Amino acid sequence: MRFGLGEVMDVDSVRARLEELRERRADTLAVETLPIALREAAVLLLLWEQYGEVWLALTRRGSALRTHAGDVSLPGGVCEPGETVEAAALREAVEEIGIDARQVTVFGRLDDAWSSAGHRIVPVVAWYYGVPRFHVDGVEVSQVIELVLPELADPANHGVKTVPLGGNIAYTDDVLRCSGVTIIGLTADIVVDLVHWLDGRDRRRVPERMLGLQYLAQTGRMK
């Protein structure tokens, strides 16, 4: 069934499609070609079943943070030395929103993204068995936002914004508006990647993401 057409995908179909992520080879950013070094980070797309539908956990960043305070994001953070991206995504989710990692199964990765703070972001997709009880840390995260997947996938809630970077380079940002929540930038791009995958499509936007990243790095706008 096509999420992009606003149709409902049942829980079993979502789970079956997620299982296919185990065999998918994620596209990665060619960070070795850049004149700067990016720090590796991971975010967690945590899904679960409730009321017969699939839900996704997002967060609202703490109001006292130096960057992107109050923005909607995904649980995650910088990888520690020797840590896999999967382990980092789970560790950060435990710290930020208090999930029980024993209830989580990781399916795989989506394609690399990047942040203006100088991070290479690896999105990790996982399933929570049961209904998670969230406990925010109150510093990095002020709120957990629970959104149902069909609403995220509804074309009426999806828009795009063209962001000029300079010269002839522009970047297309996804915008999602669901239940009074606006999701923009990196987080929206990653969530829409997930929606496309579940819809039976595969966006593969790394070449476009790389163009924007190369321009910012070469012009000294990312350090």
Kinemage of the C-alpha trace (Angstrom):
@kinemage 1
@onewidth
@group {chain A} dominant
@subgroup {mainchain}
@vectorlist {calphas} color= white
{ca met a 1} P 0.000 0.000 0.000
{ca arg a 2} L 1.134 3.519 -0.758
{ca phe a 3} L 1.624 5.867 2.174
{ca gly a 4} L 2.258 8.602 -0.352
{ca leu a 5} L -1.315 8.258 -1.560
{ca gly a 6} L -2.624 8.674 1.977
{ca glu a 7} L -3.575 5.022 2.375
{ca val a 8} L -3.322 3.168 5.677
{ca met a 9} L -0.624 0.537 6.065
{ca asp a 10} L -1.387 -2.037 8.723
{ca val a 11} L 1.056 -2.818 11.511
{ca asp a 12} L 2.120 -6.169 10.080
{ca ser a 13} L 2.938 -4.564 6.719
{ca val a 14} L 5.041 -1.906 8.448
{ca arg a 15} L 6.923 -4.544 10.421
{ca ala a 16} L 7.533 -6.615 7.277
{ca arg a 17} L 8.911 -3.597 5.429
{ca leu a 18} L 11.128 -2.700 8.389
{ca glu a 19} L 12.588 -6.202 8.338
{ca glu a 20} L 13.789 -5.483 4.801
{ca leu a 21} L 16.014 -2.742 6.197
{ca arg a 22} L 18.306 -5.498 7.495
{ca glu a 23} L 19.345 -6.193 3.890
{ca arg a 24} L 19.493 -2.575 2.721
{ca arg a 25} L 22.891 -0.973 2.215
{ca ala a 26} L 22.647 2.630 3.361
{ca asp a 27} L 24.235 5.388 1.268
{ca thr a 28} L 26.989 7.247 3.108
{ca leu a 29} L 28.383 10.759 2.783
{ca ala a 30} L 31.861 10.932 1.271
{ca val a 31} L 33.209 12.835 4.252
{ca glu a 32} L 36.793 11.884 3.393
{ca thr a 33} L 36.616 14.276 0.414
{ca leu a 34} L 35.818 17.320 2.582
{ca pro a 35} L 38.319 19.935 3.790
{ca ile a 36} L 36.888 19.593 7.305
{ca ala a 37} L 36.314 16.672 9.677
{ca leu a 38} L 32.746 15.826 10.679
{ca arg a 39} L 31.947 14.197 14.000
{ca glu a 40} L 29.937 10.985 13.745
{ca ala a 41} L 26.521 11.037 15.389
{ca ala a 42} L 23.411 8.883 15.365
{ca val a 43} L 19.693 9.452 15.802
{ca leu a 44} L 16.990 6.911 16.632
{ca leu a 45} L 13.715 6.508 14.778
{ca leu a 46} L 11.805 4.552 17.420
{ca leu a 47} L 8.545 2.955 16.287
{ca trp a 48} L 5.937 0.996 18.223
{ca glu a 49} L 2.336 -0.235 18.025
{ca gln a 50} L -0.444 1.431 19.979
{ca tyr a 51} L -4.204 1.530 19.365
{ca gly a 52} L -3.694 -0.641 16.289
{ca glu a 53} L -1.385 1.876 14.574
{ca val a 54} L 2.331 2.576 14.350
{ca trp a 55} L 3.785 5.571 16.197
{ca leu a 56} L 7.085 7.462 16.040
{ca ala a 57} L 8.845 9.246 18.903
{ca leu a 58} L 10.261 12.734 18.335
{ca thr a 59} L 11.579 15.175 20.892
{ca arg a 60} L 11.529 18.889 21.591
{ca arg a 61} L 14.965 20.225 22.416
{ca gly a 62} L 15.473 21.942 25.741
{ca ser a 63} L 14.940 25.698 25.868
{ca ala a 64} L 18.347 26.345 27.471
{ca leu a 65} L 20.421 24.653 24.758
{ca arg a 66} L 22.838 26.872 22.846
{ca thr a 67} L 21.696 25.692 19.400
{ca his a 68} L 18.276 24.870 18.000
{ca ala a 69} L 16.576 25.340 21.368
{ca gly a 70} L 12.922 24.288 21.251
{ca asp a 71} L 13.227 22.612 17.844
{ca val a 72} L 11.650 19.241 17.081
{ca ser a 73} L 14.304 16.573 16.656
{ca leu a 74} L 15.041 12.863 17.057
{ca pro a 75} L 16.738 11.302 20.084
{ca gly a 76} L 20.443 11.032 19.436
{ca gly a 77} L 23.902 12.464 19.779
{ca val a 78} L 27.614 12.124 19.094
{ca cys a 79} L 29.143 8.642 19.055
{ca glu a 80} L 31.689 7.896 21.746
{ca pro a 81} L 35.109 6.452 20.776
{ca gly a 82} L 34.751 2.834 19.667
{ca glu a 83} L 30.951 2.984 19.789
{ca thr a 84} L 28.776 1.804 16.904
{ca val a 85} L 26.079 4.123 15.603
{ca glu a 86} L 23.432 1.651 16.740
{ca ala a 87} L 24.807 1.628 20.277
{ca ala a 88} L 25.072 5.424 20.289
{ca ala a 89} L 21.499 5.911 19.122
{ca leu a 90} L 20.177 3.572 21.826
{ca arg a 91} L 22.360 5.076 24.546
{ca glu a 92} L 21.246 8.605 23.711
{ca ala a 93} L 17.589 7.556 23.628
{ca val a 94} L 17.925 5.980 27.064
{ca glu a 95} L 19.560 9.139 28.416
{ca glu a 96} L 17.208 11.628 26.767
{ca ile a 97} L 13.790 9.959 26.872
{ca gly a 98} L 14.240 7.098 29.323
{ca ile a 99} L 13.343 4.123 27.140
{ca asp a 100} L 14.046 0.543 28.217
{ca ala a 101} L 16.711 -0.621 25.740
{ca arg a 102} L 15.850 -4.271 26.510
{ca gln a 103} L 12.548 -3.757 24.687
{ca val a 104} L 14.177 -2.444 21.503
{ca thr a 105} L 15.150 -4.272 18.322
{ca val a 106} L 17.200 -2.433 15.704
{ca phe a 107} L 16.250 -3.088 12.077
{ca gly a 108} L 18.840 -1.082 10.184
{ca arg a 109} L 19.945 2.302 8.932
{ca leu a 110} L 18.650 4.966 6.597
{ca asp a 111} L 20.968 7.076 4.454
{ca asp a 112} L 23.462 9.508 5.960
{ca ala a 113} L 22.504 13.106 6.599
{ca trp a 114} L 24.450 16.040 8.049
{ca ser a 115} L 23.921 18.889 10.447
{ca ser a 116} L 25.159 22.463 10.247
{ca ala a 117} L 26.902 21.868 13.589
{ca gly a 118} L 29.425 19.662 11.791
{ca his a 119} L 28.009 16.182 12.293
{ca arg a 120} L 27.602 13.246 9.975
{ca ile a 121} L 24.246 11.840 11.078
{ca val a 122} L 23.382 8.138 10.793
{ca pro a 123} L 19.643 7.424 11.250
{ca val a 124} L 18.980 4.125 13.046
{ca val a 125} L 15.502 2.540 12.794
{ca ala a 126} L 14.210 0.403 15.668
{ca trp a 127} L 11.033 -1.181 17.054
{ca tyr a 128} L 9.883 -1.016 20.665
{ca tyr a 129} L 8.027 -4.091 21.937
{ca gly a 130} L 5.156 -2.816 24.038
{ca val a 131} L 4.235 0.810 24.633
{ca pro a 132} L 7.212 2.876 25.823
{ca arg a 133} L 7.040 4.959 28.978
{ca phe a 134} L 9.017 8.107 28.359
{ca his a 135} L 10.949 10.098 30.960
{ca val a 136} L 12.664 13.202 29.593
{ca asp a 137} L 15.933 14.460 31.046
{ca gly a 138} L 14.581 18.016 31.137
{ca val a 139} L 17.837 19.505 29.857
{ca glu a 140} L 18.574 18.252 26.358
{ca val a 141} L 14.939 17.247 25.874
{ca ser a 142} L 11.899 19.031 27.279
{ca gln a 143} L 9.154 16.899 25.707
{ca val a 144} L 8.508 13.660 23.823
{ca ile a 145} L 6.235 14.132 20.822
{ca glu a 146} L 4.356 10.993 19.788
{ca leu a 147} L 3.005 11.082 16.231
{ca val a 148} L 1.089 8.396 14.380
{ca leu a 149} L 2.706 7.211 11.163
{ca pro a 150} L -0.231 7.676 8.752
{ca glu a 151} L -0.391 11.339 9.755
{ca leu a 152} L 3.309 11.771 9.039
{ca ala a 153} L 2.758 10.083 5.687
{ca asp a 154} L -0.282 12.129 4.646
{ca pro a 155} L 0.695 14.238 1.588
{ca ala a 156} L -1.474 17.061 2.935
{ca asn a 157} L 0.990 17.400 5.837
{ca his a 158} L 4.107 17.468 3.652
{ca gly a 159} L 5.707 20.480 2.012
{ca val a 160} L 9.126 21.510 0.739
{ca lys a 161} L 11.242 24.609 1.186
{ca thr a 162} L 14.098 25.600 -1.095
{ca val a 163} L 17.062 26.953 0.843
{ca pro a 164} L 19.612 28.910 -1.236
{ca leu a 165} L 23.146 28.206 -0.027
{ca gly a 166} L 24.914 30.608 -2.388
{ca gly a 167} L 26.035 30.686 -5.977
{ca asn a 168} L 23.945 28.207 -7.942
{ca ile a 169} L 23.616 25.817 -5.005
{ca ala a 170} L 20.253 25.334 -3.330
{ca tyr a 171} L 18.974 22.669 -0.984
{ca thr a 172} L 15.465 21.260 -0.803
{ca asp a 173} L 14.218 20.880 2.763
{ca asp a 174} L 11.202 18.799 3.732
{ca val a 175} L 8.584 20.348 6.021
{ca leu a 176} L 6.025 18.319 7.994
{ca arg a 177} L 3.079 19.780 9.907
{ca cys a 178} L 1.200 17.244 12.039
{ca ser a 179} L -1.093 17.753 15.041
{ca gly a 180} L 0.084 21.321 15.493
{ca val a 181} L 3.763 20.282 15.377
{ca thr a 182} L 6.098 21.639 12.686
{ca ile a 183} L 9.102 19.504 11.750
{ca ile a 184} L 11.782 21.054 9.559
{ca gly a 185} L 15.343 20.611 8.368
{ca leu a 186} L 17.384 17.526 9.125
{ca thr a 187} L 14.663 15.863 11.211
{ca ala a 188} L 11.976 16.289 8.559
{ca asp a 189} L 14.318 14.971 5.852
{ca ile a 190} L 15.054 11.825 7.848
{ca val a 191} L 11.404 11.207 8.762
{ca val a 192} L 10.366 11.583 5.111
{ca asp a 193} L 13.118 9.126 4.134
{ca leu a 194} L 11.497 6.645 6.530
{ca val a 195} L 8.028 7.291 5.123
{ca his a 196} L 9.292 6.735 1.577
{ca trp a 197} L 10.952 3.475 2.577
{ca leu a 198} L 7.754 2.196 4.190
{ca asp a 199} L 5.851 3.291 1.088
{ca gly a 200} L 7.969 0.949 -1.020
{ca arg a 201} L 10.196 3.703 -2.381
{ca asp a 202} L 13.789 4.643 -1.639
{ca arg a 203} L 14.707 8.322 -1.957
{ca arg a 204} L 18.507 8.006 -1.971
{ca arg a 205} L 19.106 11.737 -1.408
{ca val a 206} L 22.768 11.496 -0.426
{ca pro a 207} L 24.066 12.992 -3.731
{ca glu a 208} L 21.962 16.123 -3.153
{ca arg a 209} L 22.938 16.264 0.513
{ca met a 210} L 26.593 15.926 -0.461
{ca leu a 211} L 26.421 18.899 -2.840
{ca gly a 212} L 25.155 21.171 -0.091
{ca leu a 213} L 27.667 19.830 2.408
{ca gln a 214} L 30.603 20.284 0.012
{ca tyr a 215} L 29.601 23.873 -0.713
{ca leu a 216} L 29.331 24.828 2.956
{ca ala a 217} L 32.618 23.129 3.812
{ca gln a 218} L 34.541 24.659 0.907
{ca thr a 219} L 33.236 28.171 1.608
{ca gly a 220} L 34.114 27.947 5.301
{ca arg a 221} L 30.503 28.158 6.445
{ca met a 222} L 30.820 24.908 8.342
{ca lys a 223} L 33.725 24.410 10.737
